[in-house]
Amino acid sequence: MATGRRSGNSAFDRLASHYDDVDLTCPACGYEDEDGRWQKKVRGKRVTFSHVCPSCGEVRTRTIDLNS
Ligand SMILES: [Zn+2]
């Protein structure tokens, strides 16, 4: 339950924690980057996540537009 302190936009928080925990397995080589995380960049209402596979260098990016 997320009743305690609130930092910023809860929608951002939900998205951030979602991408922190999920999908750290590289689709190109199958490497599971257990210590890695998606880098989050926020620009206005657009959030861009990026992850670089430490094994093969595959770069994945995802952009979520919260304006829709
Ligand atoms: Zn990889």
N, CA, C, O and the ligand as a Tripos MOL2 file, in Angstrom:
@<TRIPOS>MOLECULE
protein
  273   271    69     0     0
PROTEIN
NO_CHARGES

@<TRIPOS>ATOM
      1 N           0.8410   -1.2000    0.0000 N.3       1 MET1
      2 CA          0.0000    0.0000    0.0000 C.3       1 MET1
      3 C           0.8740    1.2460    0.0000 C.2       1 MET1
      4 O           1.7920    1.3770    0.8090 O.2       1 MET1
      5 N           0.5850    2.1260   -0.8850 N.am      2 ALA2
      6 CA          1.4190    3.3260   -0.9960 C.3       2 ALA2
      7 C           0.7750    4.4990   -0.2900 C.2       2 ALA2
      8 O           0.4190    5.5020   -0.9080 O.2       2 ALA2
      9 N           0.6360    4.3580    0.9930 N.am      3 THR3
     10 CA          0.1120    5.4990    1.7780 C.3       3 THR3
     11 C           1.2900    6.1290    2.4790 C.2       3 THR3
     12 O           1.2460    5.5240    3.5500 O.2       3 THR3
     13 N           2.0090    6.7080    2.5390 N.am      4 GLY4
     14 CA          3.1050    7.3740    3.1990 C.3       4 GLY4
     15 C           3.5460    8.5360    2.3880 C.2       4 GLY4
     16 O           2.7260    9.2640    1.8290 O.2       4 GLY4
     17 N           4.7900    8.7170    2.3180 N.am      5 ARG5
     18 CA          5.2300    9.9230    1.6110 C.3       5 ARG5
     19 C           5.0260    9.7780    0.1060 C.2       5 ARG5
     20 O           5.0930    8.6930   -0.4710 O.2       5 ARG5
     21 N           4.7860   10.8830   -0.4610 N.am      6 ARG6
     22 CA          4.5000   10.9030   -1.8950 C.3       6 ARG6
     23 C           5.5570   11.7750   -2.5720 C.2       6 ARG6
     24 O           5.7650   12.9140   -2.1550 O.2       6 ARG6
     25 N           6.1980   11.2900   -3.5570 N.am      7 SER7
     26 CA          7.2040   12.1090   -4.2410 C.3       7 SER7
     27 C           6.7570   12.3600   -5.6640 C.2       7 SER7
     28 O           6.7930   11.4660   -6.5100 O.2       7 SER7
     29 N           6.3400   13.5690   -5.9140 N.am      8 GLY8
     30 CA          5.9840   13.9400   -7.2760 C.3       8 GLY8
     31 C           4.7330   13.2410   -7.7630 C.2       8 GLY8
     32 O           3.7970   12.9770   -7.0090 O.2       8 GLY8
     33 N           4.7530   12.9570   -9.0230 N.am      9 ASN9
     34 CA          3.5830   12.4170   -9.6880 C.3       9 ASN9
     35 C           3.5020   10.9090   -9.4860 C.2       9 ASN9
     36 O           4.4520   10.1860   -9.7870 O.2       9 ASN9
     37 N           2.3890   10.4440   -8.9850 N.am     10 SER10
     38 CA          2.2770    9.0150   -8.7030 C.3      10 SER10
     39 C           2.2960    8.1830   -9.9760 C.2      10 SER10
     40 O           2.7210    7.0280   -9.9630 O.2      10 SER10
     41 N           1.8360    8.7720  -11.0760 N.am     11 ALA11
     42 CA          1.8770    8.0360  -12.3420 C.3      11 ALA11
     43 C           3.3190    7.7640  -12.7450 C.2      11 ALA11
     44 O           3.6470    6.6740  -13.2120 O.2      11 ALA11
     45 N           4.1760    8.7620  -12.5610 N.am     12 PHE12
     46 CA          5.5940    8.5680  -12.8350 C.3      12 PHE12
     47 C           6.1630    7.4800  -11.9460 C.2      12 PHE12
     48 O           6.9130    6.6140  -12.3980 O.2      12 PHE12
     49 N           5.7990    7.5370  -10.6830 N.am     13 ASP13
     50 CA          6.3260    6.5630   -9.7390 C.3      13 ASP13
     51 C           5.9310    5.1510  -10.1310 C.2      13 ASP13
     52 O           6.7460    4.2300  -10.0800 O.2      13 ASP13
     53 N           4.6920    4.9890  -10.5160 N.am     14 ARG14
     54 CA          4.2400    3.6580  -10.9160 C.3      14 ARG14
     55 C           5.0100    3.1720  -12.1380 C.2      14 ARG14
     56 O           5.4580    2.0260  -12.1820 O.2      14 ARG14
     57 N           5.1600    4.0320  -13.1120 N.am     15 LEU15
     58 CA          5.8900    3.6560  -14.3180 C.3      15 LEU15
     59 C           7.3320    3.3210  -13.9900 C.2      15 LEU15
     60 O           7.8810    2.3380  -14.4880 O.2      15 LEU15
     61 N           7.9430    4.1430  -13.1500 N.am     16 ALA16
     62 CA          9.3450    3.9330  -12.8330 C.3      16 ALA16
     63 C           9.5470    2.5960  -12.1430 C.2      16 ALA16
     64 O          10.4450    1.8360  -12.5060 O.2      16 ALA16
     65 N           8.7240    2.3070  -11.1590 N.am     17 SER17
     66 CA          8.9230    1.0500  -10.4480 C.3      17 SER17
     67 C           8.6090   -0.1290  -11.3600 C.2      17 SER17
     68 O           9.2230   -1.1900  -11.2440 O.2      17 SER17
     69 N           7.6640    0.0560  -12.2570 N.am     18 HIS18
     70 CA          7.3410   -1.0140  -13.1910 C.3      18 HIS18
     71 C           8.5700   -1.3720  -14.0240 C.2      18 HIS18
     72 O           8.9170   -2.5450  -14.1620 O.2      18 HIS18
     73 N           9.2190   -0.3600  -14.5730 N.am     19 TYR19
     74 CA         10.3450   -0.6420  -15.4560 C.3      19 TYR19
     75 C          11.6040   -0.9960  -14.6890 C.2      19 TYR19
     76 O          12.5360   -1.5680  -15.2550 O.2      19 TYR19
     77 N          11.6420   -0.6640  -13.4130 N.am     20 ASP20
     78 CA         12.7820   -1.0960  -12.6210 C.3      20 ASP20
     79 C          12.7700   -2.5980  -12.4180 C.2      20 ASP20
     80 O          13.8200   -3.2390  -12.3780 O.2      20 ASP20
     81 N          11.5870   -3.1490  -12.2920 N.am     21 ASP21
     82 CA         11.4910   -4.5410  -11.8920 C.3      21 ASP21
     83 C          11.2990   -5.4900  -13.0650 C.2      21 ASP21
     84 O          11.5680   -6.6860  -12.9530 O.2      21 ASP21
     85 N          10.8380   -4.9610  -14.1820 N.am     22 VAL22
     86 CA         10.4000   -5.8300  -15.2640 C.3      22 VAL22
     87 C          11.2790   -5.6470  -16.4950 C.2      22 VAL22
     88 O          11.7900   -4.5590  -16.7620 O.2      22 VAL22
     89 N          11.4360   -6.7100  -17.2180 N.am     23 ASP23
     90 CA         12.0020   -6.6170  -18.5520 C.3      23 ASP23
     91 C          13.4510   -6.1500  -18.5510 C.2      23 ASP23
     92 O          13.8150   -5.2490  -19.3070 O.2      23 ASP23
     93 N          14.2650   -6.7470  -17.7210 N.am     24 LEU24
     94 CA         15.6910   -6.4650  -17.7710 C.3      24 LEU24
     95 C          16.4290   -7.5660  -18.5240 C.2      24 LEU24
     96 O          17.6590   -7.6270  -18.5090 O.2      24 LEU24
     97 N          15.6750   -8.4230  -19.1740 N.am     25 THR25
     98 CA         16.2860   -9.4650  -19.9790 C.3      25 THR25
     99 C          16.4190   -8.9930  -21.4180 C.2      25 THR25
    100 O          15.4420   -8.5830  -22.0460 O.2      25 THR25
    101 N          17.6260   -9.0560  -21.9240 N.am     26 CYS26
    102 CA         17.8850   -8.5690  -23.2730 C.3      26 CYS26
    103 C          17.2260   -9.4700  -24.3070 C.2      26 CYS26
    104 O          17.4270  -10.6840  -24.2850 O.2      26 CYS26
    105 N          16.4380   -8.8900  -25.2180 N.am     27 PRO27
    106 CA         15.7850   -9.6930  -26.2500 C.3      27 PRO27
    107 C          16.7540  -10.1470  -27.3340 C.2      27 PRO27
    108 O          16.4600  -11.0740  -28.0900 O.2      27 PRO27
    109 N          17.9070   -9.4930  -27.4060 N.am     28 ALA28
    110 CA         18.8550   -9.8320  -28.4650 C.3      28 ALA28
    111 C          19.7140  -11.0370  -28.0920 C.2      28 ALA28
    112 O          19.9390  -11.9230  -28.9160 O.2      28 ALA28
    113 N          20.1930  -11.0680  -26.8470 N.am     29 CYS29
    114 CA         21.1040  -12.1440  -26.4700 C.3      29 CYS29
    115 C          20.5920  -12.9530  -25.2850 C.2      29 CYS29
    116 O          21.1670  -13.9890  -24.9510 O.2      29 CYS29
    117 N          19.5230  -12.4960  -24.6480 N.am     30 GLY30
    118 CA         18.9560  -13.2480  -23.5480 C.3      30 GLY30
    119 C          19.6220  -13.0090  -22.2050 C.2      30 GLY30
    120 O          19.2880  -13.6680  -21.2200 O.2      30 GLY30
    121 N          20.5560  -12.0770  -22.1580 N.am     31 TYR31
    122 CA         21.2450  -11.7840  -20.9050 C.3      31 TYR31
    123 C          20.2900  -11.1350  -19.9080 C.2      31 TYR31
    124 O          19.5570  -10.2050  -20.2440 O.2      31 TYR31
    125 N          20.3120  -11.6360  -18.6880 N.am     32 GLU32
    126 CA         19.4510  -11.0590  -17.6630 C.3      32 GLU32
    127 C          20.2510  -10.0930  -16.8060 C.2      32 GLU32
    128 O          21.1040  -10.5050  -16.0200 O.2      32 GLU32
    129 N          19.9730   -8.8150  -16.9590 N.am     33 ASP33
    130 CA         20.7500   -7.7720  -16.2980 C.3      33 ASP33
    131 C          20.1770   -7.5040  -14.9100 C.2      33 ASP33
    132 O          19.4830   -6.5140  -14.6830 O.2      33 ASP33
    133 N          20.4820   -8.3990  -14.0070 N.am     34 GLU34
    134 CA         19.8510   -8.3260  -12.6890 C.3      34 GLU34
    135 C          20.2300   -7.0690  -11.9270 C.2      34 GLU34
    136 O          19.4330   -6.5540  -11.1420 O.2      34 GLU34
    137 N          21.4200   -6.5800  -12.1460 N.am     35 ASP35
    138 CA         21.8520   -5.3770  -11.4290 C.3      35 ASP35
    139 C          21.5210   -4.1040  -12.1890 C.2      35 ASP35
    140 O          21.7330   -2.9980  -11.6920 O.2      35 ASP35
    141 N          21.0040   -4.2690  -13.3850 N.am     36 GLY36
    142 CA         20.7440   -3.0910  -14.2090 C.3      36 GLY36
    143 C          19.3820   -2.5130  -13.9340 C.2      36 GLY36
    144 O          18.5770   -3.0620  -13.1820 O.2      36 GLY36
    145 N          19.1550   -1.3960  -14.5640 N.am     37 ARG37
    146 CA         17.8480   -0.7770  -14.4600 C.3      37 ARG37
    147 C          17.6270    0.1160  -15.6710 C.2      37 ARG37
    148 O          18.5650    0.5070  -16.3660 O.2      37 ARG37
    149 N          16.3590    0.4240  -15.8990 N.am     38 TRP38
    150 CA         16.0260    1.3440  -16.9680 C.3      38 TRP38
    151 C          16.3360    2.7610  -16.5070 C.2      38 TRP38
    152 O          15.9560    3.1700  -15.4100 O.2      38 TRP38
    153 N          17.0260    3.4930  -17.3560 N.am     39 GLN39
    154 CA         17.2840    4.8900  -17.0650 C.3      39 GLN39
    155 C          16.0610    5.6920  -17.4620 C.2      39 GLN39
    156 O          15.5370    5.5540  -18.5670 O.2      39 GLN39
    157 N          15.6260    6.5170  -16.5610 N.am     40 LYS40
    158 CA         14.4000    7.2730  -16.7940 C.3      40 LYS40
    159 C          14.7310    8.7320  -17.0290 C.2      40 LYS40
    160 O          15.4760    9.3480  -16.2670 O.2      40 LYS40
    161 N          14.1660    9.2770  -18.0960 N.am     41 LYS41
    162 CA         14.2880   10.7090  -18.3460 C.3      41 LYS41
    163 C          12.8990   11.2790  -18.4930 C.2      41 LYS41
    164 O          12.0730   10.7540  -19.2390 O.2      41 LYS41
    165 N          12.6480   12.3510  -17.7820 N.am     42 VAL42
    166 CA         11.3300   12.9690  -17.8230 C.3      42 VAL42
    167 C          11.4310   14.3180  -18.4990 C.2      42 VAL42
    168 O          12.2340   15.1690  -18.1160 O.2      42 VAL42
    169 N          10.6060   14.4950  -19.5060 N.am     43 ARG43
    170 CA         10.5370   15.7830  -20.1860 C.3      43 ARG43
    171 C           9.0850   16.1730  -20.2770 C.2      43 ARG43
    172 O           8.3440   15.6430  -21.1050 O.2      43 ARG43
    173 N           8.6720   17.0950  -19.4320 N.am     44 GLY44
    174 CA          7.2620   17.4460  -19.4120 C.3      44 GLY44
    175 C           6.4450   16.2300  -19.0210 C.2      44 GLY44
    176 O           6.6360   15.6610  -17.9460 O.2      44 GLY44
    177 N           5.5430   15.8400  -19.8890 N.am     45 LYS45
    178 CA          4.7310   14.6610  -19.5890 C.3      45 LYS45
    179 C           5.1810   13.4570  -20.3880 C.2      45 LYS45
    180 O           4.4400   12.4830  -20.5240 O.2      45 LYS45
    181 N           6.3830   13.5170  -20.9140 N.am     46 ARG46
    182 CA          6.9020   12.3940  -21.6730 C.3      46 ARG46
    183 C           8.0470   11.7480  -20.9010 C.2      46 ARG46
    184 O           8.9930   12.4110  -20.4760 O.2      46 ARG46
    185 N           7.9310   10.4570  -20.7360 N.am     47 VAL47
    186 CA          8.9660    9.7230  -20.0110 C.3      47 VAL47
    187 C           9.6570    8.7750  -20.9770 C.2      47 VAL47
    188 O           9.0130    7.9780  -21.6580 O.2      47 VAL47
    189 N          10.9590    8.8750  -21.0210 N.am     48 THR48
    190 CA         11.7230    7.9770  -21.8750 C.3      48 THR48
    191 C          12.5670    7.0510  -21.0090 C.2      48 THR48
    192 O          13.3150    7.5040  -20.1430 O.2      48 THR48
    193 N          12.4420    5.7770  -21.2490 N.am     49 PHE49
    194 CA         13.2490    4.7830  -20.5640 C.3      49 PHE49
    195 C          14.2540    4.2110  -21.5400 C.2      49 PHE49
    196 O          13.9420    3.9850  -22.7090 O.2      49 PHE49
    197 N          15.4530    3.9810  -21.0570 N.am     50 SER50
    198 CA         16.4350    3.3390  -21.9100 C.3      50 SER50
    199 C          17.2340    2.3200  -21.1120 C.2      50 SER50
    200 O          17.4940    2.4940  -19.9220 O.2      50 SER50
    201 N          17.6090    1.2720  -21.7910 N.am     51 HIS51
    202 CA         18.3970    0.2250  -21.1440 C.3      51 HIS51
    203 C          19.4440   -0.2730  -22.1290 C.2      51 HIS51
    204 O          19.1410   -0.5550  -23.2880 O.2      51 HIS51
    205 N          20.6650   -0.3760  -21.6590 N.am     52 VAL52
    206 CA         21.7530   -0.8830  -22.4880 C.3      52 VAL52
    207 C          22.1850   -2.2340  -21.9370 C.2      52 VAL52
    208 O          22.5300   -2.3520  -20.7610 O.2      52 VAL52
    209 N          22.1630   -3.2340  -22.7780 N.am     53 CYS53
    210 CA         22.5820   -4.5630  -22.3630 C.3      53 CYS53
    211 C          24.0960   -4.5730  -22.1270 C.2      53 CYS53
    212 O          24.8570   -4.2280  -23.0310 O.2      53 CYS53
    213 N          24.5440   -4.9590  -20.9320 N.am     54 PRO54
    214 CA         25.9780   -4.9820  -20.6490 C.3      54 PRO54
    215 C          26.6900   -6.1380  -21.3490 C.2      54 PRO54
    216 O          27.9200   -6.1770  -21.3840 O.2      54 PRO54
    217 N          25.9500   -7.0500  -21.8890 N.am     55 SER55
    218 CA         26.5500   -8.2050  -22.5440 C.3      55 SER55
    219 C          26.8060   -7.9650  -24.0280 C.2      55 SER55
    220 O          27.9030   -8.2200  -24.5250 O.2      55 SER55
    221 N          25.7900   -7.4730  -24.7280 N.am     56 CYS56
    222 CA         25.9390   -7.3190  -26.1790 C.3      56 CYS56
    223 C          25.8050   -5.8730  -26.6390 C.2      56 CYS56
    224 O          26.0460   -5.5720  -27.8080 O.2      56 CYS56
    225 N          25.4230   -4.9720  -25.7320 N.am     57 GLY57
    226 CA         25.3470   -3.5580  -26.1040 C.3      57 GLY57
    227 C          24.0440   -3.1600  -26.7500 C.2      57 GLY57
    228 O          23.8940   -2.0240  -27.1980 O.2      57 GLY57
    229 N          23.1010   -4.0760  -26.8060 N.am     58 GLU58
    230 CA         21.7890   -3.7500  -27.3710 C.3      58 GLU58
    231 C          21.1380   -2.6150  -26.5780 C.2      58 GLU58
    232 O          21.0550   -2.6750  -25.3520 O.2      58 GLU58
    233 N          20.6840   -1.5940  -27.2810 N.am     59 VAL59
    234 CA         20.0340   -0.4690  -26.6230 C.3      59 VAL59
    235 C          18.5430   -0.5310  -26.8790 C.2      59 VAL59
    236 O          18.0940   -0.6150  -28.0220 O.2      59 VAL59
    237 N          17.7970   -0.4880  -25.8170 N.am     60 ARG60
    238 CA         16.3450   -0.4510  -25.9500 C.3      60 ARG60
    239 C          15.8430    0.8570  -25.3790 C.2      60 ARG60
    240 O          16.3110    1.3030  -24.3320 O.2      60 ARG60
    241 N          14.9100    1.4620  -26.0480 N.am     61 THR61
    242 CA         14.2990    2.6710  -25.5120 C.3      61 THR61
    243 C          12.7860    2.5570  -25.6080 C.2      61 THR61
    244 O          12.2360    1.9570  -26.5310 O.2      61 THR61
    245 N          12.1470    3.1480  -24.6340 N.am     62 ARG62
    246 CA         10.6900    3.1930  -24.6600 C.3      62 ARG62
    247 C          10.2490    4.5710  -24.2240 C.2      62 ARG62
    248 O          10.7710    5.1310  -23.2600 O.2      62 ARG62
    249 N           9.2990    5.1010  -24.9300 N.am     63 THR63
    250 CA          8.7770    6.4130  -24.5760 C.3      63 THR63
    251 C           7.3090    6.2940  -24.2320 C.2      63 THR63
    252 O           6.5230    5.6830  -24.9550 O.2      63 THR63
    253 N           6.9680    6.8890  -23.1230 N.am     64 ILE64
    254 CA          5.5730    6.8870  -22.7050 C.3      64 ILE64
    255 C           5.1000    8.3230  -22.6170 C.2      64 ILE64
    256 O           5.7060    9.1450  -21.9290 O.2      64 ILE64
    257 N           4.0230    8.6220  -23.3140 N.am     65 ASP65
    258 CA          3.4810    9.9650  -23.3120 C.3      65 ASP65
    259 C           2.2690   10.0060  -22.3920 C.2      65 ASP65
    260 O           1.2520    9.3630  -22.6510 O.2      65 ASP65
    261 N           2.3930   10.7650  -21.3270 N.am     66 LEU66
    262 CA          1.3050   10.8200  -20.3550 C.3      66 LEU66
    263 C           0.2470   11.8440  -20.7350 C.2      66 LEU66
    264 O          -0.6980   12.0800  -19.9810 O.2      66 LEU66
    265 N           0.4040   12.4410  -21.8890 N.am     67 ASN67
    266 CA         -0.5570   13.4400  -22.3330 C.3      67 ASN67
    267 C          -1.8110   12.8170  -22.9220 C.2      67 ASN67
    268 O          -2.8570   13.4650  -22.9760 O.2      67 ASN67
    269 N          -1.7240   11.6040  -23.3530 N.am     68 SER68
    270 CA         -2.8230   10.9900  -24.0920 C.3      68 SER68
    271 C          -4.0490   10.7900  -23.2180 C.2      68 SER68
    272 O          -5.0660   10.2820  -23.6900 O.2      68 SER68
    273 ZN         22.1450   -8.4370  -24.9660 Zn       69 ZN69
@<TRIPOS>BOND
     1     1     2 1
     2     2     3 1
     3     3     4 2
     4     3     5 am
     5     5     6 1
     6     6     7 1
     7     7     8 2
     8     7     9 am
     9     9    10 1
    10    10    11 1
    11    11    12 2
    12    11    13 am
    13    13    14 1
    14    14    15 1
    15    15    16 2
    16    15    17 am
    17    17    18 1
    18    18    19 1
    19    19    20 2
    20    19    21 am
    21    21    22 1
    22    22    23 1
    23    23    24 2
    24    23    25 am
    25    25    26 1
    26    26    27 1
    27    27    28 2
    28    27    29 am
    29    29    30 1
    30    30    31 1
    31    31    32 2
    32    31    33 am
    33    33    34 1
    34    34    35 1
    35    35    36 2
    36    35    37 am
    37    37    38 1
    38    38    39 1
    39    39    40 2
    40    39    41 am
    41    41    42 1
    42    42    43 1
    43    43    44 2
    44    43    45 am
    45    45    46 1
    46    46    47 1
    47    47    48 2
    48    47    49 am
    49    49    50 1
    50    50    51 1
    51    51    52 2
    52    51    53 am
    53    53    54 1
    54    54    55 1
    55    55    56 2
    56    55    57 am
    57    57    58 1
    58    58    59 1
    59    59    60 2
    60    59    61 am
    61    61    62 1
    62    62    63 1
    63    63    64 2
    64    63    65 am
    65    65    66 1
    66    66    67 1
    67    67    68 2
    68    67    69 am
    69    69    70 1
    70    70    71 1
    71    71    72 2
    72    71    73 am
    73    73    74 1
    74    74    75 1
    75    75    76 2
    76    75    77 am
    77    77    78 1
    78    78    79 1
    79    79    80 2
    80    79    81 am
    81    81    82 1
    82    82    83 1
    83    83    84 2
    84    83    85 am
    85    85    86 1
    86    86    87 1
    87    87    88 2
    88    87    89 am
    89    89    90 1
    90    90    91 1
    91    91    92 2
    92    91    93 am
    93    93    94 1
    94    94    95 1
    95    95    96 2
    96    95    97 am
    97    97    98 1
    98    98    99 1
    99    99   100 2
   100    99   101 am
   101   101   102 1
   102   102   103 1
   103   103   104 2
   104   103   105 am
   105   105   106 1
   106   106   107 1
   107   107   108 2
   108   107   109 am
   109   109   110 1
   110   110   111 1
   111   111   112 2
   112   111   113 am
   113   113   114 1
   114   114   115 1
   115   115   116 2
   116   115   117 am
   117   117   118 1
   118   118   119 1
   119   119   120 2
   120   119   121 am
   121   121   122 1
   122   122   123 1
   123   123   124 2
   124   123   125 am
   125   125   126 1
   126   126   127 1
   127   127   128 2
   128   127   129 am
   129   129   130 1
   130   130   131 1
   131   131   132 2
   132   131   133 am
   133   133   134 1
   134   134   135 1
   135   135   136 2
   136   135   137 am
   137   137   138 1
   138   138   139 1
   139   139   140 2
   140   139   141 am
   141   141   142 1
   142   142   143 1
   143   143   144 2
   144   143   145 am
   145   145   146 1
   146   146   147 1
   147   147   148 2
   148   147   149 am
   149   149   150 1
   150   150   151 1
   151   151   152 2
   152   151   153 am
   153   153   154 1
   154   154   155 1
   155   155   156 2
   156   155   157 am
   157   157   158 1
   158   158   159 1
   159   159   160 2
   160   159   161 am
   161   161   162 1
   162   162   163 1
   163   163   164 2
   164   163   165 am
   165   165   166 1
   166   166   167 1
   167   167   168 2
   168   167   169 am
   169   169   170 1
   170   170   171 1
   171   171   172 2
   172   171   173 am
   173   173   174 1
   174   174   175 1
   175   175   176 2
   176   175   177 am
   177   177   178 1
   178   178   179 1
   179   179   180 2
   180   179   181 am
   181   181   182 1
   182   182   183 1
   183   183   184 2
   184   183   185 am
   185   185   186 1
   186   186   187 1
   187   187   188 2
   188   187   189 am
   189   189   190 1
   190   190   191 1
   191   191   192 2
   192   191   193 am
   193   193   194 1
   194   194   195 1
   195   195   196 2
   196   195   197 am
   197   197   198 1
   198   198   199 1
   199   199   200 2
   200   199   201 am
   201   201   202 1
   202   202   203 1
   203   203   204 2
   204   203   205 am
   205   205   206 1
   206   206   207 1
   207   207   208 2
   208   207   209 am
   209   209   210 1
   210   210   211 1
   211   211   212 2
   212   211   213 am
   213   213   214 1
   214   214   215 1
   215   215   216 2
   216   215   217 am
   217   217   218 1
   218   218   219 1
   219   219   220 2
   220   219   221 am
   221   221   222 1
   222   222   223 1
   223   223   224 2
   224   223   225 am
   225   225   226 1
   226   226   227 1
   227   227   228 2
   228   227   229 am
   229   229   230 1
   230   230   231 1
   231   231   232 2
   232   231   233 am
   233   233   234 1
   234   234   235 1
   235   235   236 2
   236   235   237 am
   237   237   238 1
   238   238   239 1
   239   239   240 2
   240   239   241 am
   241   241   242 1
   242   242   243 1
   243   243   244 2
   244   243   245 am
   245   245   246 1
   246   246   247 1
   247   247   248 2
   248   247   249 am
   249   249   250 1
   250   250   251 1
   251   251   252 2
   252   251   253 am
   253   253   254 1
   254   254   255 1
   255   255   256 2
   256   255   257 am
   257   257   258 1
   258   258   259 1
   259   259   260 2
   260   259   261 am
   261   261   262 1
   262   262   263 1
   263   263   264 2
   264   263   265 am
   265   265   266 1
   266   266   267 1
   267   267   268 2
   268   267   269 am
   269   269   270 1
   270   270   271 1
   271   271   272 2
@<TRIPOS>SUBSTRUCTURE
     1 MET1         2 RESIDUE 1 A MET
     2 ALA2         6 RESIDUE 1 A ALA
     3 THR3        10 RESIDUE 1 A THR
     4 GLY4        14 RESIDUE 1 A GLY
     5 ARG5        18 RESIDUE 1 A ARG
     6 ARG6        22 RESIDUE 1 A ARG
     7 SER7        26 RESIDUE 1 A SER
     8 GLY8        30 RESIDUE 1 A GLY
     9 ASN9        34 RESIDUE 1 A ASN
    10 SER10       38 RESIDUE 1 A SER
    11 ALA11       42 RESIDUE 1 A ALA
    12 PHE12       46 RESIDUE 1 A PHE
    13 ASP13       50 RESIDUE 1 A ASP
    14 ARG14       54 RESIDUE 1 A ARG
    15 LEU15       58 RESIDUE 1 A LEU
    16 ALA16       62 RESIDUE 1 A ALA
    17 SER17       66 RESIDUE 1 A SER
    18 HIS18       70 RESIDUE 1 A HIS
    19 TYR19       74 RESIDUE 1 A TYR
    20 ASP20       78 RESIDUE 1 A ASP
    21 ASP21       82 RESIDUE 1 A ASP
    22 VAL22       86 RESIDUE 1 A VAL
    23 ASP23       90 RESIDUE 1 A ASP
    24 LEU24       94 RESIDUE 1 A LEU
    25 THR25       98 RESIDUE 1 A THR
    26 CYS26      102 RESIDUE 1 A CYS
    27 PRO27      106 RESIDUE 1 A PRO
    28 ALA28      110 RESIDUE 1 A ALA
    29 CYS29      114 RESIDUE 1 A CYS
    30 GLY30      118 RESIDUE 1 A GLY
    31 TYR31      122 RESIDUE 1 A TYR
    32 GLU32      126 RESIDUE 1 A GLU
    33 ASP33      130 RESIDUE 1 A ASP
    34 GLU34      134 RESIDUE 1 A GLU
    35 ASP35      138 RESIDUE 1 A ASP
    36 GLY36      142 RESIDUE 1 A GLY
    37 ARG37      146 RESIDUE 1 A ARG
    38 TRP38      150 RESIDUE 1 A TRP
    39 GLN39      154 RESIDUE 1 A GLN
    40 LYS40      158 RESIDUE 1 A LYS
    41 LYS41      162 RESIDUE 1 A LYS
    42 VAL42      166 RESIDUE 1 A VAL
    43 ARG43      170 RESIDUE 1 A ARG
    44 GLY44      174 RESIDUE 1 A GLY
    45 LYS45      178 RESIDUE 1 A LYS
    46 ARG46      182 RESIDUE 1 A ARG
    47 VAL47      186 RESIDUE 1 A VAL
    48 THR48      190 RESIDUE 1 A THR
    49 PHE49      194 RESIDUE 1 A PHE
    50 SER50      198 RESIDUE 1 A SER
    51 HIS51      202 RESIDUE 1 A HIS
    52 VAL52      206 RESIDUE 1 A VAL
    53 CYS53      210 RESIDUE 1 A CYS
    54 PRO54      214 RESIDUE 1 A PRO
    55 SER55      218 RESIDUE 1 A SER
    56 CYS56      222 RESIDUE 1 A CYS
    57 GLY57      226 RESIDUE 1 A GLY
    58 GLU58      230 RESIDUE 1 A GLU
    59 VAL59      234 RESIDUE 1 A VAL
    60 ARG60      238 RESIDUE 1 A ARG
    61 THR61      242 RESIDUE 1 A THR
    62 ARG62      246 RESIDUE 1 A ARG
    63 THR63      250 RESIDUE 1 A THR
    64 ILE64      254 RESIDUE 1 A ILE
    65 ASP65      258 RESIDUE 1 A ASP
    66 LEU66      262 RESIDUE 1 A LEU
    67 ASN67      266 RESIDUE 1 A ASN
    68 SER68      270 RESIDUE 1 A SER
    69 ZN69       273 GROUP 0 **** ****
